[in-house]
Amino acid sequence: MSLAIAGVVVGLILLVWSADRFVEGAANAAGHFGMSPLLIGMLILGFGTSAPEIVISTLSSFEGKSNLALGNAIGSNIANIALILGFTALVLPITVHSKVLKKELPLLSIISIIAGYQVYDGELSRLDGIVLLVLFAGFLLWTVYEGMSHPKDALSEEVEEELKEKKMTVPKAFFWLVLGLVVLIGSSRLLVWAAVEIASFFNVSELVIGLTVVAIGTSLPELASSVAAAKKGEDDIALGNVIGSNLFNTLAVIGLAGSIHPISISPEVFSRDSVVMIGLTLSLFLLGYGFRQKHGKITRIEGLILMAIYGGYTYHLVQTVG
């Protein structure tokens, strides 16, 4: 048991470190090859911050641990909004300037509802997974179109500043890209093994471990990058990290999990977890869109409320399985 706990700690530390190196290397490499800052912000950062969830989902699904993959995706989405954005707004309120992010907010809400509907019948079938992956392909095409037709955006300006601060040569960018990916895969494998061992020891389902320990762990890169961005006044990057990550989690992570290995789902996944995920996503849409003002904003009070919701959800989850 002590070995499994050590595996979680070491796995999480390496996971956060490798995800950060991977994102920096990928963003710099993309910049050297002429990708626009807006596309880097929408694609590279979104994919990079979701890389832990994607790797863990793929590994656990191939090992027949698809419930761990599903719990990781849903739990990460919940943690990203309620815990990560809540804490970030508590540090510094977040103001939304980017027009692209305002387009992604309703898109994320619709996709979350679709994913929630898919688990309503108690099963995530292979067809369900394929549908999500097809939607993911459509999202990527739309992202490329937006990045090419509207290259100037508040998000692109912030990403451009970030790239200037962390500029790398091409060899260095590829070095960190490859090393980050290798360590990311290794640490994810270690974390999956440790999580399954702990679930077995405490007689807790892999789904619950995915919703809690693994979800919080894989959301740590978003926490670090969002808080750092908010402190620099890069509010759109702080929010964009979460929106991009949740889009990738819902479409790619859940889609991969379902298409690799169909999942039988207990009723509470919809009534408890999916409902909370959808509710938080809709609240993020309302807060971030800014219907009655020029810019959407997440204040400190709203950040505190989001964190309280996460605390209540986690408490209920522990009480339910306890």
Order of alpha helices (4+ residues) and beta strands (2+ residues): alpha-alpha-alpha-alpha-beta-alpha-beta-alpha-alpha-alpha-alpha-alpha-alpha-alpha-beta-alpha-beta-alpha
